[in-house]
């Protein structure tokens, strides 16, 4: 991995940052609303956290699947290189 690839900002990183900032603002506003009115919209709170949690779960699943595919590709390349090495030795 070269330096440029390590420092590249990926889409999932941006999405996670946006979700984190959104949730911090959302929680701050809910606390302010609770302070002012004594209550919060429970359904809205549940739906927002459900959607954000679902999005993060899907992104985790995508990342895991990509990693498994990449590991499998490396394994196949290693096997092919091993067979070529055996053939060169004979």
WOMO-V442043 format. One record per residue. RES is the residue in three letters. PHI is phi in radians with two decimals (* if undefined). D_CENTER is the distance of its C-alpha to the mean C-alpha in Angstrom with 2 decimals. Layout:
RES_PHI_D_CENTER / RES_PHI_D_CENTER
This chain:
UNK_*_20.06 / UNK_-1.56_21.88 / UNK_-1.09_21.48 / UNK_-1.16_20.39 / UNK_-1.24_17.44 / UNK_-1.17_16.23 / UNK_-1.56_16.57 / UNK_-1.16_15.10 / UNK_-1.46_12.60 / UNK_-1.67_9.80 / UNK_-1.06_8.95 / UNK_-1.10_5.21 / UNK_-1.10_6.81 / UNK_-1.12_9.50 / UNK_-1.09_8.03 / UNK_-1.11_6.76 / UNK_-1.14_10.25 / UNK_-1.09_11.97 / UNK_-1.10_10.96 / UNK_-1.09_12.09 / UNK_-1.12_15.21 / UNK_-1.03_15.97 / UNK_-1.16_15.93 / UNK_-1.10_18.10 / UNK_-1.14_20.49 / UNK_-1.05_20.58 / UNK_-1.14_21.44 / UNK_-1.07_23.98 / UNK_-1.17_25.61 / UNK_-1.13_25.79 / UNK_-1.12_27.48 / UNK_-1.09_29.83 / UNK_-1.10_30.60 / UNK_-1.14_31.36 / UNK_-1.11_33.59 / UNK_-1.34_35.45 / UNK_-1.95_35.85 / UNK_1.53_35.29 / UNK_-2.76_32.68 / UNK_-2.31_29.32 / UNK_-1.31_28.35 / UNK_-1.08_26.91 / UNK_-1.12_25.85 / UNK_-1.07_23.90 / UNK_-1.06_22.21 / UNK_-1.10_21.30 / UNK_-1.16_20.04 / UNK_-1.10_17.86 / UNK_-1.21_16.15 / UNK_-1.14_16.00 / UNK_-1.15_14.36 / UNK_-1.13_11.73 / UNK_-1.14_11.14 / UNK_-1.12_11.21 / UNK_-1.10_8.71 / UNK_-1.16_6.08 / UNK_-1.13_7.74 / UNK_-1.13_7.79 / UNK_-1.12_4.27 / UNK_-1.13_4.69 / UNK_-1.11_7.99 / UNK_-1.09_7.54 / UNK_-1.08_6.15 / UNK_-1.09_9.01 / UNK_-1.12_11.33 / UNK_-1.10_11.09 / UNK_-1.11_11.81 / UNK_-1.11_14.61 / UNK_-1.12_16.05 / UNK_-1.15_16.14 / UNK_-1.09_17.83 / UNK_-1.12_20.21 / UNK_-1.10_21.10 / UNK_-1.10_21.94 / UNK_-1.10_23.97 / UNK_-1.13_25.92 / UNK_-1.13_26.62 / UNK_-1.13_27.86 / UNK_-1.10_30.09 / UNK_-1.10_31.50 / UNK_-1.17_32.21 / UNK_-1.15_33.86 / UNK_-1.15_36.09 / UNK_-1.13_37.11 / UNK_-1.16_37.99 / UNK_-1.15_40.13 / UNK_-1.17_41.94 / UNK_-1.23_42.68 / UNK_-1.24_44.18 / UNK_-1.49_46.73
